[in-house]
Amino acid sequence: MQTRLRMVLPDQELLKLYEQMFLSREFEESCAEQYAKGHITGFLHLYSGQEAVAVGATAGLHKDDYILSAYREHAQAIVRGADPKRVMAELFGKATGICKGKGGSMHLFDPSLNFMGGYAIVGGQFPISVGLAFAAQYRGEERIAACFFGDGAVNQGTFHESLNWAQLWHLPVLFVCENNFYGIGTEVHRSSALASIHKRTCGYDIPSEKVDGMDVIAVYKAVKYATEKVRESGHPYFIEATTYRFRGHSMADPAKYRSAAEHEVWKARDPLPNYARQLLDESIATREQLDAIETRCRATVEAAVKFAEESPWPEDSTVWEDIYV
């Protein structure tokens, strides 16, 4: 008799989701440690708690689909296929980084993976996603543009302009709002007249749905369904994934605006142990298998830090390179 998870994906794919989430968490927690040591400087926005969104959504996309994100994008780049060593080196500002040490935490970019960037400007990715979707449509390609953003971005003018144009021009865009309920320290209901963000699309006649962003399988199924609809219709689709970041907005944020009780409620919904429990309960994995995955992920992150530490700084002359493309 098939179990619930096996009705969605084969065992190896289900285990891969766990490995990607665990690797993302280990990478982010290591980043926090390296920031405290002074190896990573500037702003650092961590993804701990939101892993199910990046992992589940990416699994539901095709390899040639475009992915764009905001500045909390380390996990999304790694899940897409970026080498953790090169991502860590980028955060260290080293020449071996994914952007040669010039982008840092908020500007990861790798067109070879169709990962078209993290954007430090809030809402900056909206019009670029629409542009990429227009280009794909113009060239007669099957690909779509998946645009990830936080709840804090939905009051930007680019949000409304982009949704309007995406529907008006019938563009293949999948909008994915990672609603962690706080735009820096402001709760969504204090900044948005309509806190149920997916309902905003009614003004543009774009279909939308809300999904549990702490459940990797729920996210995968929602994105899989949405991408099929986008490819069939050529029209945009909108998903609101409710999730929670376990750390502050950035490493400079102590997050004192959130209560300990609230944090504990969401910590109990941590996507990693809850998904691991499902895998064990449905006999898809043994504890030994999960332990081996976790050990492998820790070793990967340790190797990434070592690589970053030993990598060279960019030469001064490289400041004049990559100015125009």
C-alpha positions as a Markdown table, in Angstrom:
| # | Residue | x | y | z |
|---|---|---|---|---|
| 1 | Met | 0.0 | 0.0 | 0.0 |
| 2 | Gln | 1.4 | 3.4 | -1.0 |
| 3 | Thr | 2.0 | 5.9 | 1.8 |
| 4 | Arg | 1.0 | 9.6 | 1.5 |
| 5 | Leu | 4.4 | 10.9 | 0.5 |
| 6 | Arg | 5.1 | 8.1 | -2.0 |
| 7 | Met | 2.0 | 9.2 | -3.8 |
| 8 | Val | 3.7 | 12.5 | -4.5 |
| 9 | Leu | 7.3 | 11.6 | -5.4 |
| 10 | Pro | 9.7 | 8.6 | -5.5 |
| 11 | Asp | 11.7 | 7.8 | -2.4 |
| 12 | Gln | 15.0 | 9.3 | -3.7 |
| 13 | Glu | 13.3 | 12.6 | -4.6 |
| 14 | Leu | 11.7 | 12.7 | -1.2 |
| 15 | Leu | 15.1 | 12.2 | 0.5 |
| 16 | Lys | 16.6 | 14.8 | -1.8 |
| 17 | Leu | 14.1 | 17.4 | -0.4 |
| 18 | Tyr | 15.3 | 16.7 | 3.1 |
| 19 | Glu | 18.9 | 16.9 | 2.1 |
| 20 | Gln | 18.4 | 20.2 | 0.4 |
| 21 | Met | 16.5 | 21.7 | 3.4 |
| 22 | Phe | 19.1 | 20.4 | 5.9 |
| 23 | Leu | 22.0 | 21.7 | 3.7 |
| 24 | Ser | 20.3 | 25.1 | 3.5 |
| 25 | Arg | 19.9 | 25.3 | 7.3 |
| 26 | Glu | 23.4 | 24.3 | 8.0 |
| 27 | Phe | 24.7 | 26.8 | 5.4 |
| 28 | Glu | 22.8 | 29.6 | 7.0 |
| 29 | Glu | 23.7 | 28.8 | 10.5 |
| 30 | Ser | 27.4 | 28.6 | 9.5 |
| 31 | Cys | 27.0 | 32.0 | 7.8 |
| 32 | Ala | 25.8 | 33.4 | 11.2 |
| 33 | Glu | 29.0 | 32.0 | 12.8 |
| 34 | Gln | 31.2 | 33.4 | 10.1 |
| 35 | Tyr | 29.5 | 36.8 | 10.4 |
| 36 | Ala | 30.2 | 36.8 | 14.2 |
| 37 | Lys | 33.9 | 36.0 | 13.4 |
| 38 | Gly | 34.1 | 38.9 | 11.1 |
| 39 | His | 34.6 | 36.8 | 7.9 |
| 40 | Ile | 31.3 | 38.0 | 6.4 |
| 41 | Thr | 30.6 | 41.7 | 6.6 |
| 42 | Gly | 27.9 | 44.1 | 5.5 |
| 43 | Phe | 24.2 | 43.0 | 5.6 |
| 44 | Leu | 23.4 | 39.3 | 6.1 |
| 45 | His | 19.8 | 38.1 | 5.8 |
| 46 | Leu | 19.4 | 34.4 | 6.8 |
| 47 | Tyr | 16.7 | 32.0 | 5.6 |
| 48 | Ser | 16.5 | 29.7 | 8.6 |
| 49 | Gly | 12.9 | 28.5 | 9.0 |
| 50 | Gln | 11.9 | 29.2 | 5.4 |
| 51 | Glu | 13.7 | 26.3 | 3.7 |
| 52 | Ala | 10.5 | 24.4 | 2.7 |
| 53 | Val | 9.6 | 27.3 | 0.3 |
| 54 | Ala | 12.8 | 27.3 | -1.7 |
| 55 | Val | 13.2 | 23.6 | -1.7 |
| 56 | Gly | 9.6 | 22.7 | -2.5 |
| 57 | Ala | 9.1 | 25.4 | -5.1 |
| 58 | Thr | 12.4 | 24.7 | -6.9 |
| 59 | Ala | 11.4 | 21.0 | -7.1 |
| 60 | Gly | 8.2 | 22.0 | -8.9 |
| 61 | Leu | 10.0 | 24.1 | -11.5 |
| 62 | His | 11.9 | 23.0 | -14.7 |
| 63 | Lys | 15.6 | 23.5 | -15.0 |
| 64 | Asp | 15.3 | 26.1 | -17.7 |
| 65 | Asp | 12.7 | 28.2 | -15.8 |
| 66 | Tyr | 14.1 | 31.5 | -14.5 |
| 67 | Ile | 14.3 | 32.1 | -10.8 |
| 68 | Leu | 14.6 | 35.6 | -9.3 |
| 69 | Ser | 14.6 | 36.4 | -5.6 |
| 70 | Ala | 15.2 | 39.1 | -3.0 |
| 71 | Tyr | 18.2 | 39.5 | -0.8 |
| 72 | Arg | 17.4 | 36.4 | 1.4 |
| 73 | Glu | 18.5 | 34.1 | -1.4 |
| 74 | His | 21.5 | 32.0 | -0.4 |
| 75 | Ala | 19.3 | 28.8 | 0.0 |
| 76 | Gln | 17.5 | 29.5 | -3.3 |
| 77 | Ala | 20.8 | 29.7 | -5.1 |
| 78 | Ile | 22.2 | 26.5 | -3.6 |
| 79 | Val | 19.0 | 24.6 | -4.1 |
| 80 | Arg | 19.0 | 25.7 | -7.7 |
| 81 | Gly | 22.4 | 24.1 | -8.1 |
| 82 | Ala | 25.0 | 26.7 | -7.1 |
| 83 | Asp | 28.1 | 25.3 | -5.5 |
| 84 | Pro | 28.1 | 26.0 | -1.8 |
| 85 | Lys | 31.8 | 26.7 | -1.9 |
| 86 | Arg | 31.4 | 29.5 | -4.4 |
| 87 | Val | 28.4 | 30.9 | -2.6 |
| 88 | Met | 30.3 | 31.0 | 0.7 |
| 89 | Ala | 33.3 | 32.5 | -1.0 |
| 90 | Glu | 31.1 | 35.2 | -2.4 |
| 91 | Leu | 29.9 | 36.0 | 1.1 |
| 92 | Phe | 33.5 | 36.3 | 2.2 |
| 93 | Gly | 34.1 | 38.7 | -0.8 |
| 94 | Lys | 36.7 | 36.3 | -2.4 |
| 95 | Ala | 37.7 | 36.1 | -6.1 |
| 96 | Thr | 36.4 | 32.5 | -6.3 |
| 97 | Gly | 32.9 | 33.6 | -5.4 |
| 98 | Ile | 29.9 | 33.1 | -7.6 |
| 99 | Cys | 30.1 | 36.8 | -8.6 |
| 100 | Lys | 33.9 | 37.1 | -8.2 |
| 101 | Gly | 33.4 | 38.6 | -4.8 |
| 102 | Lys | 31.6 | 41.6 | -6.2 |
| 103 | Gly | 28.1 | 40.8 | -5.2 |
| 104 | Gly | 28.2 | 39.6 | -1.7 |
| 105 | Ser | 25.2 | 38.2 | 0.3 |
| 106 | Met | 22.4 | 40.2 | -1.5 |
| 107 | His | 23.5 | 39.9 | -5.1 |
| 108 | Leu | 24.0 | 36.2 | -5.9 |
| 109 | Phe | 23.6 | 35.6 | -9.6 |
| 110 | Asp | 24.3 | 32.6 | -12.0 |
| 111 | Pro | 22.8 | 32.7 | -15.4 |
| 112 | Ser | 24.2 | 29.3 | -16.2 |
| 113 | Leu | 21.6 | 28.0 | -13.7 |
| 114 | Asn | 18.9 | 30.4 | -14.9 |
| 115 | Phe | 19.2 | 31.9 | -11.4 |
| 116 | Met | 18.8 | 35.5 | -12.4 |
| 117 | Gly | 19.7 | 37.2 | -9.2 |
| 118 | Gly | 18.9 | 38.3 | -5.7 |
| 119 | Tyr | 17.9 | 41.9 | -5.5 |
| 120 | Ala | 18.8 | 44.3 | -2.7 |
| 121 | Ile | 16.2 | 46.9 | -3.9 |
| 122 | Val | 12.9 | 45.9 | -2.4 |
| 123 | Gly | 10.6 | 44.9 | -5.3 |
| 124 | Gly | 13.5 | 45.2 | -7.8 |
| 125 | Gln | 12.9 | 41.7 | -9.1 |
| 126 | Phe | 9.3 | 42.2 | -10.1 |
| 127 | Pro | 9.8 | 44.1 | -13.4 |
| 128 | Ile | 12.8 | 42.0 | -14.3 |
| 129 | Ser | 10.7 | 38.8 | -13.9 |
| 130 | Val | 8.1 | 40.3 | -16.2 |
| 131 | Gly | 10.8 | 41.2 | -18.7 |
| 132 | Leu | 12.3 | 37.7 | -18.7 |
| 133 | Ala | 8.8 | 36.2 | -19.1 |
| 134 | Phe | 8.1 | 38.5 | -22.1 |
| 135 | Ala | 11.4 | 37.5 | -23.6 |
| 136 | Ala | 10.5 | 33.8 | -23.2 |
| 137 | Gln | 7.1 | 34.3 | -24.7 |
| 138 | Tyr | 8.6 | 36.4 | -27.6 |
| 139 | Arg | 11.1 | 33.6 | -28.4 |
| 140 | Gly | 8.4 | 30.9 | -28.2 |
| 141 | Glu | 10.0 | 29.1 | -25.3 |
| 142 | Glu | 8.3 | 26.9 | -22.8 |
| 143 | Arg | 10.0 | 28.4 | -19.8 |
| 144 | Ile | 8.4 | 30.6 | -17.1 |
| 145 | Ala | 9.8 | 33.2 | -14.7 |
| 146 | Ala | 9.4 | 32.4 | -11.0 |
| 147 | Cys | 9.6 | 35.5 | -8.9 |
| 148 | Phe | 10.2 | 35.1 | -5.1 |
| 149 | Phe | 9.6 | 38.0 | -2.8 |
| 150 | Gly | 8.7 | 38.8 | 0.8 |
| 151 | Asp | 5.5 | 40.3 | 2.2 |
| 152 | Gly | 7.3 | 43.5 | 2.8 |
| 153 | Ala | 7.6 | 44.1 | -1.0 |
| 154 | Val | 3.9 | 44.0 | -1.9 |
| 155 | Asn | 3.3 | 47.7 | -1.2 |
| 156 | Gln | 5.9 | 48.7 | -3.7 |
| 157 | Gly | 4.6 | 50.3 | -6.9 |
| 158 | Thr | 6.6 | 47.7 | -9.0 |
| 159 | Phe | 4.5 | 44.9 | -7.4 |
| 160 | His | 1.2 | 46.4 | -8.8 |
| 161 | Glu | 2.7 | 47.5 | -12.1 |
| 162 | Ser | 4.2 | 44.0 | -12.7 |
| 163 | Leu | 1.1 | 42.1 | -11.9 |
| 164 | Asn | -0.9 | 44.4 | -14.2 |
| 165 | Trp | 1.5 | 44.0 | -17.1 |
| 166 | Ala | 1.9 | 40.2 | -16.6 |
| 167 | Gln | -1.8 | 39.7 | -16.9 |
| 168 | Leu | -2.4 | 42.4 | -19.6 |
| 169 | Trp | 0.3 | 40.8 | -21.8 |
| 170 | His | -0.5 | 37.2 | -20.8 |
| 171 | Leu | 3.0 | 36.5 | -19.5 |
| 172 | Pro | 4.3 | 33.2 | -18.0 |
| 173 | Val | 5.2 | 34.5 | -14.5 |
| 174 | Leu | 4.8 | 32.6 | -11.3 |
| 175 | Phe | 4.7 | 35.1 | -8.4 |
| 176 | Val | 5.7 | 33.5 | -5.0 |
| 177 | Cys | 5.2 | 35.6 | -1.9 |
| 178 | Glu | 7.2 | 34.2 | 1.1 |
| 179 | Asn | 5.0 | 35.7 | 3.8 |
| 180 | Asn | 7.0 | 35.5 | 7.0 |
| 181 | Phe | 4.6 | 38.2 | 8.5 |
| 182 | Tyr | 7.3 | 40.9 | 9.1 |
| 183 | Gly | 8.7 | 43.5 | 6.8 |
| 184 | Ile | 11.9 | 44.0 | 8.8 |
| 185 | Gly | 10.1 | 44.7 | 12.2 |
| 186 | Thr | 6.6 | 45.7 | 10.9 |
| 187 | Glu | 3.9 | 43.1 | 11.0 |
| 188 | Val | 2.0 | 42.7 | 7.7 |
| 189 | His | -1.3 | 43.6 | 9.2 |
| 190 | Arg | 0.2 | 47.0 | 10.3 |
| 191 | Ser | 1.4 | 47.9 | 6.8 |
| 192 | Ser | -1.2 | 46.2 | 4.5 |
| 193 | Ala | -4.9 | 47.0 | 4.4 |
| 194 | Leu | -5.4 | 43.5 | 3.1 |
| 195 | Ala | -3.1 | 41.2 | 5.1 |
| 196 | Ser | -4.2 | 38.1 | 3.1 |
| 197 | Ile | -1.8 | 38.9 | 0.3 |
| 198 | His | -2.9 | 36.3 | -2.2 |
| 199 | Lys | -6.3 | 38.1 | -2.3 |
| 200 | Arg | -4.7 | 41.2 | -3.8 |
| 201 | Thr | -4.5 | 39.6 | -7.2 |
| 202 | Cys | -8.3 | 39.9 | -7.7 |
| 203 | Gly | -7.6 | 43.4 | -8.9 |
| 204 | Tyr | -5.7 | 42.0 | -11.9 |
| 205 | Asp | -7.8 | 38.9 | -12.4 |
| 206 | Ile | -4.8 | 36.6 | -11.6 |
| 207 | Pro | -5.6 | 33.2 | -10.1 |
| 208 | Ser | -4.0 | 32.8 | -6.6 |
| 209 | Glu | -3.8 | 30.5 | -3.7 |
| 210 | Lys | -2.4 | 30.3 | -0.2 |
| 211 | Val | -0.2 | 27.4 | 0.9 |
| 212 | Asp | 1.5 | 26.3 | 4.1 |
| 213 | Gly | 5.1 | 27.4 | 3.6 |
| 214 | Met | 6.4 | 25.2 | 6.5 |
| 215 | Asp | 5.4 | 22.1 | 4.6 |
| 216 | Val | 7.8 | 21.2 | 1.7 |
| 217 | Ile | 5.3 | 18.8 | 0.1 |
| 218 | Ala | 2.5 | 21.3 | 0.2 |
| 219 | Val | 4.7 | 23.9 | -1.5 |
| 220 | Tyr | 5.9 | 21.4 | -4.1 |
| 221 | Lys | 2.4 | 20.4 | -5.0 |
| 222 | Ala | 1.1 | 24.0 | -5.2 |
| 223 | Val | 4.0 | 25.1 | -7.4 |
| 224 | Lys | 3.8 | 22.0 | -9.6 |
| 225 | Tyr | 0.1 | 22.7 | -10.2 |
| 226 | Ala | 0.7 | 26.4 | -10.7 |
| 227 | Thr | 3.5 | 25.9 | -13.3 |
| 228 | Glu | 1.3 | 23.6 | -15.2 |
| 229 | Lys | -1.4 | 26.2 | -15.3 |
| 230 | Val | 1.0 | 28.9 | -16.4 |
| 231 | Arg | 2.5 | 26.8 | -19.2 |
| 232 | Glu | -1.0 | 25.8 | -20.4 |
| 233 | Ser | -2.5 | 29.3 | -20.3 |
| 234 | Gly | 0.5 | 31.5 | -20.7 |
| 235 | His | -1.0 | 33.6 | -18.0 |
| 236 | Pro | 0.5 | 34.5 | -14.6 |
| 237 | Tyr | -0.3 | 32.7 | -11.3 |
| 238 | Phe | 0.2 | 33.8 | -7.7 |
| 239 | Ile | 1.1 | 31.8 | -4.6 |
| 240 | Glu | 1.3 | 33.1 | -1.0 |
| 241 | Ala | 3.4 | 30.7 | 1.1 |
| 242 | Thr | 3.0 | 31.5 | 4.8 |
| 243 | Thr | 6.3 | 30.9 | 6.6 |
| 244 | Tyr | 8.5 | 32.2 | 9.4 |
| 245 | Arg | 12.1 | 33.3 | 9.7 |
| 246 | Phe | 13.7 | 32.0 | 12.9 |
| 247 | Arg | 16.2 | 34.8 | 13.1 |
| 248 | Gly | 15.8 | 38.6 | 12.8 |
| 249 | His | 15.5 | 40.4 | 9.6 |
| 250 | Ser | 19.3 | 40.5 | 9.3 |
| 251 | Met | 22.2 | 39.7 | 11.6 |
| 252 | Ala | 21.9 | 43.3 | 12.9 |
| 253 | Asp | 18.3 | 42.7 | 14.1 |
| 254 | Pro | 17.7 | 41.3 | 17.6 |
| 255 | Ala | 14.0 | 40.8 | 16.6 |
| 256 | Lys | 12.6 | 42.1 | 19.9 |
| 257 | Tyr | 9.4 | 43.0 | 18.2 |
| 258 | Arg | 8.4 | 39.3 | 18.3 |
| 259 | Ser | 7.3 | 37.5 | 21.5 |
| 260 | Ala | 8.9 | 34.4 | 22.7 |
| 261 | Ala | 5.6 | 32.7 | 22.7 |
| 262 | Glu | 5.1 | 33.4 | 19.0 |
| 263 | His | 8.5 | 32.2 | 18.2 |
| 264 | Glu | 7.9 | 28.9 | 20.0 |
| 265 | Val | 4.6 | 28.3 | 18.2 |
| 266 | Trp | 6.4 | 28.6 | 14.8 |
| 267 | Lys | 9.5 | 26.7 | 16.0 |
| 268 | Ala | 7.2 | 23.8 | 16.7 |
| 269 | Arg | 6.4 | 23.9 | 12.9 |
| 270 | Asp | 10.0 | 23.8 | 11.9 |
| 271 | Pro | 10.0 | 22.1 | 8.4 |
| 272 | Leu | 13.1 | 20.0 | 9.0 |
| 273 | Pro | 12.2 | 17.8 | 12.0 |
| 274 | Asn | 8.6 | 17.6 | 11.0 |
| 275 | Tyr | 9.5 | 16.4 | 7.5 |
| 276 | Ala | 12.1 | 14.0 | 8.9 |
| 277 | Arg | 9.4 | 12.6 | 11.2 |
| 278 | Gln | 7.1 | 12.0 | 8.1 |
| 279 | Leu | 10.0 | 10.2 | 6.3 |
| 280 | Leu | 10.5 | 7.9 | 9.3 |
| 281 | Asp | 6.8 | 7.3 | 10.0 |
| 282 | Glu | 6.2 | 6.3 | 6.4 |
| 283 | Ser | 9.3 | 4.1 | 6.3 |
| 284 | Ile | 10.8 | 6.1 | 3.5 |
| 285 | Ala | 14.0 | 6.5 | 5.5 |
| 286 | Thr | 15.7 | 5.1 | 8.5 |
| 287 | Arg | 17.3 | 7.2 | 11.2 |
| 288 | Glu | 20.6 | 6.0 | 10.0 |
| 289 | Gln | 19.9 | 7.3 | 6.5 |
| 290 | Leu | 18.9 | 10.7 | 7.8 |
| 291 | Asp | 22.0 | 10.8 | 10.0 |
| 292 | Ala | 24.1 | 10.1 | 7.0 |
| 293 | Ile | 22.5 | 12.9 | 5.0 |
| 294 | Glu | 23.0 | 15.3 | 7.9 |
| 295 | Thr | 26.7 | 14.3 | 8.2 |
| 296 | Arg | 27.2 | 14.8 | 4.5 |
| 297 | Cys | 25.6 | 18.3 | 4.6 |
| 298 | Arg | 27.7 | 19.4 | 7.6 |
| 299 | Ala | 30.8 | 18.2 | 5.7 |
| 300 | Thr | 29.8 | 20.2 | 2.6 |
| 301 | Val | 29.3 | 23.3 | 4.6 |
| 302 | Glu | 32.7 | 22.9 | 6.5 |
| 303 | Ala | 34.4 | 22.4 | 3.1 |
| 304 | Ala | 32.7 | 25.6 | 1.8 |
| 305 | Val | 34.0 | 27.6 | 4.7 |
| 306 | Lys | 37.5 | 26.2 | 4.3 |
| 307 | Phe | 37.4 | 27.0 | 0.6 |
| 308 | Ala | 36.3 | 30.5 | 1.3 |
| 309 | Glu | 39.0 | 31.1 | 3.9 |
| 310 | Glu | 41.7 | 29.8 | 1.6 |
| 311 | Ser | 40.5 | 31.6 | -1.5 |
| 312 | Pro | 42.3 | 34.8 | -2.7 |
| 313 | Trp | 40.9 | 38.3 | -2.5 |
| 314 | Pro | 40.1 | 39.9 | -5.9 |
| 315 | Glu | 42.9 | 41.8 | -7.6 |
| 316 | Asp | 42.5 | 45.6 | -7.4 |
| 317 | Ser | 42.4 | 45.8 | -11.2 |
| 318 | Thr | 39.2 | 43.7 | -11.4 |
| 319 | Val | 37.2 | 46.8 | -10.2 |
| 320 | Trp | 37.3 | 47.8 | -13.8 |
| 321 | Glu | 35.9 | 44.5 | -15.1 |
| 322 | Asp | 32.3 | 43.4 | -15.6 |
| 323 | Ile | 31.0 | 47.0 | -15.5 |
| 324 | Tyr | 29.1 | 46.5 | -18.8 |
| 325 | Val | 27.6 | 43.3 | -20.1 |
